[in-house]
């Protein structure tokens, strides 16, 4: 189930040809001759839901393969040699806060999606034209001129400064999309839906078939995108409200129309990469101290607990389930923001966003699922996290879900607790004692929150538990480098299949930190 990073094949549909074409904007001299659109059609958000409901009432039909071989067979380097023309950016000449650029088909993005522009209650289909792109010398000629569609789109805006439109969001590949906040670089992705993730019979990848992108109003800081999703198991109508900024926020409203009962569903799925870090670099021969887009799963559960689970690159596929009722949030986070932690001038992992999911409404009972897949390279997305309801989705019963995604540096909620800033582990050093040689030493640094106001001599107690094996007495000491506390303890795993460990800090019998949760396995 290893996922090729940013390289999934899109499951889409062929774009319908427009009957009559004309320039989109009045400024035909600058861009009207490049962009062609179809006849206006009435549009409302309810129309997308009606399309999805109607599609779900019929057996699934895979999209027809209509992309010419000249495009489908482009190599990686050839595809990278195709670029959208900046002067053809949609809305470029209209002094709006957002510009839109389209992605060409080719290479792994070989199945088209339809793109529509919405304005004043009408949508217009965007017709493919080679005039919208610059083709480098590596690209075979001629390029087909028929309306083959696009593979996705990206959004640009002046959120890093008023004088330049930076890219801040991308929708491309199956139901994948990603965004960044101010000063960030792209990292982990979100998905519209996950089905049968990490199941032995393989994963089903629902795909966005068509998009309707609303023209933003002058002076606003948001953009609305509607999408139609389809797969053998379900269809879906999506509404994304996108607000770029220091934290780029995307509100997601979803209505699913299952064709069949779906037990292994993932709602609000996140996909990231964890290769190694100082606490998990067995067999790594690399000059960099760490390589990852995310270093931990953070959960704010319905009981008010904050759980921090450091990510690992396991020897075998590992699935963890965190049972919950009425979850308040979860996300894959990138906590270490210092360049020396990574030493990578190209990837700049310290600038990768965290992604926080905030449920809107009551999500009931279920589990936050974490999937960790072995990888020997940073080019693979090998970490998945999502919410799985306790009850399966039933065929013929609509399912609505709403949530907020925040692409951020820090979780957009006041924890009021000390948090885990590092996790380290290794073999207990040989000291001539009678302890078994396979004992492990775990070291956890907590900092911030209530610890900032406690002096080095004030008493803080670690609360440590293990699901199996034996925990040896731990120590806690003031860490002058962080201003927090360092906890160190040993344990004998006992069960090589896996041991679940927990640690939190107590003061006067009250918890003052996140709960560190960790899965140890051989």
C-alpha positions in Angstrom: 0.0 0.0 0.0 3.0 2.3 -0.2 2.0 5.4 -2.0 4.2 7.0 -4.5 4.7 10.6 -3.3 2.6 13.1 -5.2 2.4 10.5 -8.0 -1.0 8.8 -7.8 -2.9 8.2 -11.0 -6.0 10.4 -11.1 -9.4 8.7 -11.5 -11.4 11.2 -13.4 -13.8 11.7 -16.3 -13.5 13.1 -19.8 -14.5 16.7 -20.1 -17.5 17.3 -22.2 -16.9 19.4 -25.3 -18.5 22.9 -25.3 -21.0 23.7 -28.1 -20.2 27.4 -28.3 -17.0 29.2 -27.2 -16.1 32.8 -26.3 -13.6 34.7 -24.2 -14.2 34.5 -20.5 -13.3 38.1 -19.7 -13.7 41.5 -21.4 -10.0 41.9 -21.5 -9.6 39.8 -24.7 -6.4 41.5 -25.7 -4.4 40.0 -22.7 -6.0 36.7 -22.1 -9.3 36.2 -23.9 -7.6 34.7 -26.9 -6.0 32.0 -24.6 -8.9 30.9 -22.5 -12.0 29.4 -24.0 -15.1 28.4 -22.1 -18.4 26.8 -23.0 -22.0 28.0 -22.8 -23.2 29.2 -19.4 -25.2 26.6 -17.5 -27.3 27.4 -14.3 -25.4 26.5 -11.2 -26.2 26.0 -7.5 -24.5 23.9 -4.8 -27.6 21.8 -4.8 -26.9 20.8 -8.4 -23.6 19.1 -7.3 -25.5 17.1 -4.7 -28.1 16.2 -7.2 -25.4 15.0 -9.6 -23.8 12.9 -6.9 -27.1 11.4 -5.8 -28.1 10.5 -9.3 -24.7 9.0 -10.0 -24.9 6.8 -6.9 -28.3 5.4 -8.0 -26.6 3.8 -10.9 -23.8 1.1 -11.0 -20.3 2.4 -11.0 -18.8 3.0 -14.4 -15.1 3.7 -14.7 -14.4 6.8 -16.7 -13.7 6.3 -20.4 -10.1 6.5 -21.5 -9.9 9.3 -24.0 -6.5 10.8 -23.4 -4.3 10.5 -26.5 -1.1 8.3 -26.1 1.0 11.4 -26.9 -0.1 12.8 -23.6 -0.6 9.7 -21.5 2.9 8.4 -22.2 4.8 11.5 -21.2 7.8 10.7 -19.0 8.5 12.4 -15.7 11.0 14.8 -17.3 8.7 15.5 -20.3 5.8 16.3 -18.0 7.8 18.6 -15.9 8.7 20.5 -19.1 5.1 21.6 -19.5 4.1 24.8 -17.6 1.0 26.9 -17.4 1.5 30.3 -18.9 1.5 32.9 -16.1 0.0 35.5 -18.5 -2.9 33.1 -19.0 -3.8 32.9 -15.3 -7.6 33.1 -14.9 -8.8 36.4 -13.3 -5.2 37.8 -13.7 -6.5 41.1 -15.3 -9.4 41.6 -12.9 -7.7 42.8 -9.7 -9.0 39.9 -7.7 -7.3 38.4 -4.6 -6.9 35.0 -6.2 -5.6 33.8 -9.6 -6.2 30.3 -11.0 -3.9 28.1 -13.1 -4.6 24.7 -14.6 -2.5 21.5 -14.7 -1.9 19.7 -18.0 -2.6 16.0 -18.3 0.3 13.5 -18.6 2.6 11.0 -16.9 0.9 9.7 -13.8 -1.9 12.3 -14.2 -3.5 10.5 -17.1 -7.2 10.7 -16.4 -8.9 14.1 -16.9 -11.1 16.1 -14.6 -13.5 18.7 -15.9 -13.0 22.3 -14.7 -15.9 24.8 -14.6 -15.8 28.5 -13.7 -18.8 29.9 -11.7 -20.0 33.5 -11.7 -23.4 35.1 -11.1 -25.2 31.8 -10.8 -23.8 30.3 -14.0 -21.0 27.8 -14.7 -18.9 27.6 -17.8 -16.8 24.6 -18.8 -13.1 25.4 -19.4 -11.9 24.0 -22.7 -8.4 22.6 -23.0 -6.1 24.5 -25.3 -2.4 24.1 -25.9 -2.3 27.9 -26.0 -2.6 27.9 -22.2 0.8 26.2 -21.7 4.5 26.6 -22.5 6.0 23.3 -23.9 9.7 22.8 -23.4 12.0 21.1 -25.8 11.6 17.7 -24.1 7.8 17.5 -25.0 7.0 15.6 -28.2 5.1 17.6 -30.8 2.4 18.1 -31.9 0.2 18.4 -28.8 -3.4 17.3 -29.5 -5.8 20.2 -29.8 -9.0 18.5 -28.9 -10.7 19.1 -25.5 -8.9 16.5 -23.5 -9.4 18.2 -20.1 -7.0 18.9 -17.3 -5.5 17.1 -14.4 -6.2 19.7 -11.7 -5.6 23.3 -10.7 -3.7 25.5 -8.3 -4.5 28.8 -6.6 -2.3 31.9 -6.2 -2.6 34.9 -4.0 -0.6 37.7 -2.3 -0.6 36.1 1.1 3.2 36.4 1.6 3.2 40.1 0.5 1.2 42.5 -1.7 3.5 42.5 -4.7 3.6 38.8 -5.7 1.0 36.1 -6.1 2.3 32.9 -4.4 0.9 29.5 -4.9 -1.1 28.4 -1.8 -3.3 25.4 -2.7 -3.3 22.6 -5.2 -6.0 20.0 -6.2 -4.5 17.2 -8.3 -4.5 13.4 -8.2 -7.5 11.2 -7.2 -9.0 13.2 -4.3 -5.8 14.7 -3.1 -5.3 18.4 -2.3 -2.8 20.3 -0.2 -2.1 23.9 0.9 0.4 26.0 2.8 0.3 29.0 5.1 2.5 32.1 5.0 6.2 31.2 4.8 5.6 27.5 4.4 6.6 25.0 1.7 4.4 22.1 0.5 4.5 18.9 2.6 1.6 16.6 3.6 -1.6 16.3 1.7 -5.3 15.9 2.6 -7.8 13.7 0.7 -11.5 13.9 0.1 -12.0 10.3 1.3 -10.1 7.1 2.1 -11.6 3.6 1.7 -10.0 0.3 2.7 -6.7 1.9 3.6 -4.1 -0.7 4.5 -6.5 -3.6 3.9 -5.1 -6.9 2.4 -7.3 -6.7 -0.7 -6.0 -3.3 -1.6 -7.2 0.3 -1.2 -9.9 2.0 -3.2 -9.1 5.5 -4.3 -12.1 7.7 -4.8 -11.5 10.6 -7.2 -12.8 14.0 -7.9 -14.4 13.9 -11.4 -15.3 17.5 -11.8 -14.8 20.9 -10.2 -16.8 24.1 -10.1 -14.7 27.1 -9.0 -16.5 30.2 -7.9 -15.0 33.6 -9.0 -14.0 35.4 -5.9 -15.4 38.8 -5.1 -13.1 41.9 -5.0 -11.7 42.6 -1.5 -12.6 39.2 -0.1 -10.1 36.7 1.3 -11.8 33.4 0.4 -12.5 31.2 -2.6 -15.2 28.5 -2.9 -14.7 25.3 -4.8 -17.3 22.6 -5.4 -16.3 19.0 -6.4 -18.0 15.8 -7.5 -16.4 12.6 -6.2 -16.9 9.1 -7.5 -15.7 5.6 -6.8 -17.0 2.0 -6.9 -18.3 2.4 -3.3 -19.7 5.9 -3.2 -20.2 9.3 -4.7 -19.9 12.6 -2.9 -20.6 16.3 -3.2 -17.9 18.6 -1.7 -17.8 22.3 -0.9 -14.4 23.8 0.0 -14.2 27.3 1.4 -10.5 28.3 1.2 -9.0 31.2 3.1 -5.2 31.7 2.6 -3.2 33.4 5.3 -0.7 32.9 8.1 -2.7 29.7 8.6 -4.5 28.7 5.4 -7.9 27.4 6.5 -10.2 25.1 4.4 -13.7 24.4 5.5 -15.0 21.2 4.0 -18.7 20.3 3.7 -19.3 16.8 2.4 -22.4 14.7 1.5 -21.7 11.1 0.7 -24.0 8.8 -1.2 -22.8 5.2 -0.6 -23.6 2.6 -3.3 -22.7 -0.2 -0.9 -22.1 -0.6 2.8 -18.7 0.8 3.6 -17.0 -0.4 6.8 -13.4 0.6 6.3 -13.9 4.3 5.6 -11.6 7.2 6.4 -13.1 10.6 6.9 -10.9 13.7 6.8 -7.9 11.6 5.7 -4.3 13.1 5.9 -1.3 11.6 4.1 2.3 12.4 5.0 5.9 11.2 5.0 8.1 10.0 7.9 11.4 8.5 7.0 13.6 8.9 10.1 14.4 11.1 13.1 16.8 11.0 16.0 14.5 8.6 17.9 14.1 6.3 14.9 17.1 6.0 12.5 18.0 2.3 12.6 19.9 1.4 9.5 20.0 5.0 8.2 23.2 6.3 6.6 22.4 9.9 5.9 24.1 13.2 6.7 20.8 14.8 7.8 19.6 14.4 11.4 15.9 13.9 10.4 13.8 13.6 7.3 10.0 13.9 7.6 7.0 16.0 6.7 5.3 15.2 10.0 6.8 14.0 13.3 3.7 13.2 15.3 0.0 12.6 15.5 -1.8 15.0 17.9 -5.3 14.1 19.2 -7.7 16.2 21.3 -10.2 13.6 22.3 -13.7 13.9 23.6 -12.6 13.5 27.2 -10.5 16.6 26.9 -7.2 14.7 26.8 -4.4 15.8 24.5 -2.5 12.8 23.1 0.9 13.0 21.4 2.0 10.0 19.4 5.5 10.3 17.8 5.6 8.8 14.3 7.9 5.9 13.4 9.1 4.1 10.3 8.2 0.6 11.3 9.7 -2.7 10.1 6.2 -3.9 9.1 2.9 -2.2 8.5 1.5 -0.8 11.7 -2.0 0.3 12.4 -3.0 2.1 15.6 -6.6 2.9 16.6 -7.4 5.6 19.2 -11.0 5.0 20.3 -13.0 8.1 21.0 -16.4 9.8 21.4 -17.1 13.3 20.2 -13.6 14.1 19.0 -12.5 17.7 19.2 -9.6 17.5 16.8 -6.6 15.6 15.4 -3.8 16.2 13.1 -0.4 15.3 11.7 2.1 17.9 13.1 5.6 19.1 12.2 6.8 20.4 15.6 10.5 20.9 15.1 10.9 24.2 13.3 14.7 24.7 13.5 16.9 24.2 10.4 19.6 22.4 12.4 17.1 19.6 13.1 17.1 18.7 9.4 20.2 20.4 7.7 18.5 20.2 4.3 18.8 23.4 2.2 16.7 22.0 -0.6 13.7 20.3 1.1 13.5 22.8 4.0 11.5 20.3 6.2 11.4 22.9 9.0 9.0 24.9 6.8 6.5 22.0 6.1 3.0 22.7 7.5 1.2 20.9 10.2 -2.4 19.9 9.3 -5.1 20.1 12.0 -8.6 18.7 11.6 -11.4 20.3 13.6 -14.8 18.5 13.5 -17.8 20.8 13.1 -20.8 19.2 14.7 -20.9 15.9 16.6 -18.9 13.1 15.0 -20.2 10.5 17.5 -18.3 7.4 18.3 -15.3 6.0 16.3 -11.5 6.0 16.2 -8.7 8.1 15.0 -6.7 5.6 12.8 -3.0 6.0 12.3 -1.3 3.9 9.5 2.5 3.7 9.4 4.0 2.0 6.4 7.7 0.9 6.1 9.7 3.0 3.7 13.3 3.2 2.6 13.0 6.6 0.9 11.6 10.0 1.4 9.9 10.0 -1.9 7.0 7.9 -0.5 4.1 9.1 1.5 3.9 6.4 4.2 1.8 7.8 7.0 -2.0 8.1 6.9 -4.4 9.4 9.6 -8.2 9.7 9.5 -11.4 9.3 11.5 -13.3 6.0 11.2 -16.9 6.0 12.5 -17.9 3.1 14.7 -20.9 2.3 12.5 -20.4 1.6 8.7 -21.9 3.8 6.1 -25.0 2.2 4.8 -25.9 1.9 1.1 -28.6 4.4 0.1 -28.3 6.5 3.2 -26.8 9.9 2.8 -23.9 10.8 5.2 -23.1 14.4 5.9 -19.8 15.6 7.6 -18.3 19.0 8.1 -14.8 19.9 9.3 -12.1 22.6 9.2 -8.6 22.0 8.0 -5.9 24.4 9.2 -2.5 24.3 7.5 -0.4 25.8 10.3 2.8 25.8 12.3 1.0 25.3 15.7 -2.3 23.7 16.5 -5.0 26.5 16.4 -6.2 25.8 20.0 -5.0 26.7 23.4 -3.8 23.5 25.0 -2.7 25.1 28.3 -0.4 22.1 28.8 3.3 21.3 28.6 3.9 19.5 25.3 6.3 16.9 24.1 9.2 18.5 22.3 11.4 15.4 21.7 11.4 11.6 22.1 14.6 9.5 22.1 15.2 5.8 22.8 18.0 3.3 22.8 19.4 0.3 24.5 20.2 0.7 28.2 24.0 1.3 28.5 25.9 -1.7 29.9 26.8 -1.0 33.5 27.5 -4.4 34.9 24.1 -4.7 36.5 21.9 -7.8 36.3 19.3 -6.1 34.1 18.5 -8.1 30.9 20.5 -6.9 27.9 17.4 -6.1 25.8 16.1 -3.4 28.2 15.2 -0.1 26.4 15.8 3.5 27.6 13.2 6.0 26.8 13.9 9.8 27.1 11.1 12.4 26.7 11.4 16.1 26.9 8.4 18.2 27.9 8.4 22.0 27.7 6.1 25.0 27.8 2.7 25.5 29.4 2.7 25.3 33.2 6.4 24.3 33.2 7.3 27.8 32.1 6.2 29.1 35.5 7.8 26.3 37.7 11.3 26.7 39.1 13.9 23.9 38.7 13.3 22.6 42.3 9.5 22.5 42.2 8.1 18.9 42.2 6.7 17.4 39.0 6.0 13.7 38.8 6.0 11.4 35.7 3.1 9.0 35.4 4.3 6.1 33.3 2.3 3.0 32.3 2.9 0.1 29.8 0.5 -2.4 28.3 3.0 -5.2 28.6 6.5 -5.9 29.8 8.1 -4.2 32.8 8.8 -0.5 33.4 11.8 0.3 35.5 11.8 3.3 37.8 12.3 6.6 35.9 13.9 9.9 36.6 12.8 13.4 36.0 15.1 16.5 35.9 15.0 20.1 34.9 16.3 20.7 31.4 18.0 24.0 31.2 18.1 23.9 27.4 14.3 23.9 27.1 13.2 25.2 30.5 11.1 22.1 30.9 11.5 18.6 32.3 13.3 15.5 30.9 11.8 12.1 31.8 13.9 9.0 31.4 12.8 5.4 32.2 13.7 1.9 31.2 11.5 -1.0 30.2 11.8 -4.6 29.3 9.4 -5.1 26.3 8.6 -8.7 27.0 6.2 -8.9 24.1 8.1 -8.4 20.8 4.8 -7.9 19.0 4.3 -4.5 20.5 4.0 -2.6 23.7 1.9 0.6 24.2 3.5 3.1 26.5 2.1 6.3 28.1 3.7 9.1 30.0 2.3 12.4 31.4 3.5 14.9 34.0 1.6 15.5 37.2 1.8 18.3 39.7 -0.3 17.9 42.9 -2.0 14.9 41.3 -3.2 17.1 38.4 -2.0 16.4 34.8 -0.1 19.4 33.5 1.1 17.9 30.1 0.0 16.2 27.0 -0.1 12.4 27.3 2.8 10.9 25.4 1.7 7.6 23.8 4.1 5.3 22.0 4.1 2.0 20.3 7.2 -0.1 20.8 7.8 -3.0 18.5 10.8 -5.1 17.6 
